[in-house]
């Protein structure tokens, strides 16, 4: 199987980069310390990780920690993997790249890491579901998550007496009431194609099985069946946004919402820092997208935004675990939460950002599902397909193209699933 897995990894390692870092892999530094190198993919958190690096090195005599936060980390990592030049630990998101890395067997099984017992089981389950086929072991420690739904102006809602909707009909009725007050219900930034995924994902968790892509890979269903209601309801949302949502980008939408030009903005919690940078006094809150016909059918769209994986080639797993212990100290996680408006994947008494107040009950109960686009290959450019669909408003054409394109971009994965089923039965 490993030869096939390396071939599948080729889907993820197609990008090349000219920049390379010095190999870590638990090598001994000149001063005799064991060096542990981390490459993490969130450049916006570079200052936080520089502080972590400095504090760790100031308090540890036997390990030297080096953390890199490059702008194009995934391309750099894929290039290094091709050259078998591995850091000790990588910090990545819970998405299709993680799936490829697990399948290629380049991540260490860290089932013996004691810190896993403190991680919210819901996020461990999300990681397990990302495996292309069931794989024995645990390969990542989820650090922080984000959530997508609807951000809203709390002061505006209180001023007008608007109530948080709990189902689809209530959401549409709320939008009509907001329009009647001469206020724009939603702002969109669909000029940037990736923003088209935010409402899509937050509706999909209510209206489509969490394992839709896996069911399609097994030949058990089609996207035309599972994504029709999402598509139709998405078009309804457009009625409550600006006249030309494709004229505005992400920054435009964040700025307009921050300035009170709309009551709501369907986007993820990751947008809060950008919005509050425009208007620090904005009384911001959020609620889950109520795409279902009843509240009982709603769930929170939440996925692992950052997790740490020890590489299989790491020479000093014990030192790597000591670094993880430091990263997962409560005080460090709280600093990250405060800086990045994040959700901790570790269980504990953390102070969540106030903008998550409306989602807290879903977070604490574990009523959440991953982003559907975490299963989409980047080559398929689903965000651009959704943007085109929203422009053309042709549900049948969109779904037909989705069904036709999927096997083309997922041929190797589908073959892998079929081979697994032949050997082990249905890959649940």
N, C-alpha and C positions, 0 to 999 in steps of 0.2 A: 504493500500500500504506500510506502513512503515515496517511491518514485512518482506515483500518481499525485501525491500531495505536493511535491515540489513543483510539478507541472501546474497544479491549481494555484499555487502561490504566485506563479508567473503572472497571473491576472493582476495581482497587487503590486508586483515589483517591476512593472513596465516602465516606470519613470526613472530617469537617470539624473544625477546631480553631480556637479563638479566639486562641491565642497565636501571634505572628509574631516572627521575628527580623529584624534588619537585613540587608539583602542584601549578600552578599560579592562573588562573581564577580570576584575579582582586582582590586577597586576600590582606588584609591590612598587611603591613610589621610592624615589631616591633616598628619602629620609627613613626608610624602613617601614613606613606605614602601609597598610593595605589600602589601595585606592579603589573606590567605588564610583563609577561614572553613571549618571542618569542623563538621558536625553528625554525631555518632555515637550509635548507639542503645543502648549498654550503660551505663546509669546506675551499675551496680555497679562500673564501671571509671573513674568520674569522677575519683577522686583520682589515678589513674595519668595520665590525660590532662591534668589540671591541671599535674602535674609536667612532662610533655612540653612543654606550652605554655610554661611558664616557662623551661625550659632552652633551648628553641628561640629564644625571643625574646631571651634573654640572650646568645646566641652568633651572632645574625644581625642585621646592620645594615640590610639592604635589604628584609626581609620581616617583617611582623607577623602572627603566627599567633593565631587565635582558635578555640578548640575548645569546643563546647557538647555537654553530655551530658544532655539532658532526660529526664524520666521517661517521656514518651509520644512518643518521637522519631519513630516511623513516622507517627503521625497528624499531627504537626507538619510533617514533610517532605511528606507527601501534600498537605496544605493549601498549603504553599508552592509546590509544583509546579503546582497548579491556578492559582495567582496568578502563575506564571512568576517567582517570587522564589527563585532558586536559590543555595545555598551553592556554594563551589568544589569541595569534596570531601564525600562522605558515607561514613560508616562503617556498614555494614549486614551482615546475615547472608546466607548463600547459601541463599535460600529463594524462595518464589513471588513475593515482592515484587521481588526482584532480576530475576526473569523478566519481570515486567510492565515494569520500568524499562528493560530492554534493548529490549523490543519497542516501547516508546514512543519510542525514539531520543532519550532525554534524557541518556544517559551517553556520554561521549567514548570513542572508540576509542583505547586507550592501548598499542597494539601496539608503539609506538616507545619505550616506557619501558624503560630498560636493566635495571631491577631485576627484571623478569619472569624473566630468565634464571636467577635464584637461587631461584625458587619451585618447590616439589615439583610435578612434572608431574601427579601424581594429583589435586591440588586444582584445578589449572587445568582438568583434564578434567571434574571435578565441576561447575565453573562453566559450562563449555561445554554440558554435558548439560542444564543448567537452562534453556537458551534454548527458548522455545516452538517456534520453528522455527530451523533453522541460520542464524546471522547472522554475516557476515564481520566479524572484528575481535575484540579482547579488551577487556573493559569493567570489569574489576576486578582488583585485586591482593590475593589471599588473604593474610590476616595471621596469624590463628590459627584452629585447629580444635578441636573437642571430639570425644569418642568415647562411645558408649553400649554397654553390655554388662552385666556383673555385677560389682559391687563386693563384696569379701569381707573378712572379718576374718582377717588372716593369722595372728595368734597363735592364734586358735581352731582354724584348720585345722591348724596345726603341732601343737597340743596333742592333737588327736584323730587325727592321721595321715591326714586327708582329702586326696585328690589332686584336682588340677584336672581337670574332665571335658573330654573332647575331642569328644564327640558327644552326641546327644540321650539315648540309653539310659544313658550314663554319668552325665549330669546327673540323670536321674530316680533312678538308683541312689544317687547321692550324697545326694539329698534324702531318700531313705528311710533312709539311714544316719544322717543328721543328726537326723531325727525320732526314730529309735530311741534316740538319746542324750538325748531330752527337750528338744531345742533346735528352735526354729522355723527352717526353712531360709531363707525369704524374708520380708521385710517389704514391704508395698505401701502406697501413699498415695493410693488411687484416689478418695478424696473430692474431690481436685483433679483434674479431668478430664484435664488435660494430661499428668499422670504416666502415664496409660494408654497413651500413645504410646511410652514408652521401651522396654518389652519388645516391643511391636509392631514398632517400627523395627529393633531389634537382631535379631529373628527374621526379618524380611522380607528383610534383605540375604543371608541364607543360603537362603531358600526361594522367593524370587520374583525375576524379572528386575529389574535396576536400572532399566530403562526401562519398567516395567509400565504406568505411566500413559500414556506416549507410545504404547505398543502399543494400549491401549484407545482412545485418541483416533483412531488410524488404523483402528479397527475390526478389529484382528487377534486380539484376545483379550477375555476378560471378567475382572472381579474375582472372580466366582464360581469361576473356574478357578484363577487365580493366587494367591488369598488363602485358599483352603480349608484347606490344611495349616497355615498360620500360625494361623488361627482355632482349629483343633482343638487345636493344641499350646498355644496361649495358655490355653485352658480347663484343660489339664492342669497348668499352672503354679499355678493357683489352689489346687490341692490342697495346696500346700506353703507357703501364706501364712497370715496370721491368719484367724480364723473369719469376720470381717466386714471385708474390706479396704477397703470403702467408708466405713467409720466414721472412717478416718484420712486426714489430708491430708499433703502433702509434708513440712511441718515435723515433723509427728508421726512419719512414717516415718524421716526423717533422724535425729531424736532417739533413737528406739527402736533403730535400727541402731547408732548411735554408742555407746549404753549396753550393747551386747552382747545385745539381746533377739532378734536373729536373726543367722544366720551370714553371710547374703548379702542384697544389695539390688540388684534389676535396675533400674539408672538410669544416667545419663550421668556423665562425669567432672566435669561442671559442678556436681554435688551435693557434691563433696568439701569445698569451703570451708564449706558449711553443716554438714556432718557433723563436721568437725574443730573447728568453733567450739564444738560441744557437748563433744567429747572430743579435745583436741589430742594426746593420747598414743595414740590408736587406731592400730594398725599396719594400715594400709589398703592393699589392692592390688586388682587387677581382672583379669578375663579376658573374652575375647569370648564372646558368647552361642553355645553349641554346639548350635544348632538343627538342624543337618544330621545325617544318619546316619553321616557320616565326617568326620574332621578336615579332609580335603582340600576339603570343601564349605563350610567356615566362612570367613567374612571379617569384617573389622572394620567396624562401623557408625560412620563418621566423616564429618562434614560441616564446611563452612566456617562458623565461628561469628562471625567478624568479618573483613570485607574492606573495602578502600577503593576508591571509584569517583570519578573526576574527572567533573564535570558537563560536558556539551557546551557550556553557556553560559559556562564559566570563561574569563575574558579573558586569563589569564596561565598557560598550561599549564606553562611552564618553572619558574615559581615553585612551582606545585603539585607538580611532580616533585621539587623540592628539599625540600619538606615530606615527601613520601613517602620520600625517601632517609633523612631523619632518623628517621622512624617505623620504618623497616626496618633501622636500625642494629642490629647484633647485641646490643649492651648494652641497648637499649630493648626489644627483643623478649624478652630474658631476664627483664627486670623484669616484663613483662606475664605471662610464663609463671609466674613465682614468685608473683605476686599473685593470679592468676585460675585457676591449675591448668589451663593450656591446652597445646595442642600447636602448635608453630610450623609455619607453612606454608612458611617459608623453610628451605632446606637449609643445614646448618651444624652446628657443634659446640655444640649447646645442651644444657643440663642439664634433662632432663624430670623432672616430678614423680614421686616413687617410686610413687605410686598407679597409674601407667601401666606399671609394669614388665612386667606380664603381657600387655600389648598392644603392646610395643615392636617385636616381630618383625613384626607386621602393619603398623605405621607405617613402619618402615624399608624394608620390601619393597614398599610401596605396595598391599598386598592389602586394599583398603578400598572401601566403597560408601557412597553418600550416604543420608541419611534419606529414607524414602519420603514422609514427611509434608511434606517441602520442596516437593513437587509438588501438595499438596492446597490448594485455595482455602480461606481461613479461613471463608468463608460456609457451607461445607458442614459445619463443626463435626465433623470426623471423630473428634476426641478424645471428644466426647460420645457419638457413635455407638458407639465401642468400649466406653465405660463402660456404656452401655445393653445392649450385647451381652453383656458379662461378667456383668451382673446377670441377664439373661434366659436366657443360655446356649443360644441358638437360632442355630446357625451358618447355616442356610439363610435364615432371615429377615434376618439381618445382611447377608449377601452379596447377597441380592436387593435390599435397600434401597440398598446401596452402588452396585450396577449401575444402579438406577433414578435415584438422585440425581445420579450423576456427569454425565450429559449436561445436566442442568438447571443445574448450577452451572458448567459448563465449555463452555457452548454457543458462546461467542465464540471460545474457544481451539480447539475442534474445527473450527469453520468456518475459522479461520486455517490450521490444519494441512491441511485439505482443499484450500484455495486454493493453498497452497504445493505440495502434491503435484501438482496439475494443471499447475503451471508448471515444477516441477523434478523431479518423480518422488518416490519414497519419502523422507520426512523422517527419516533415520536419526539 
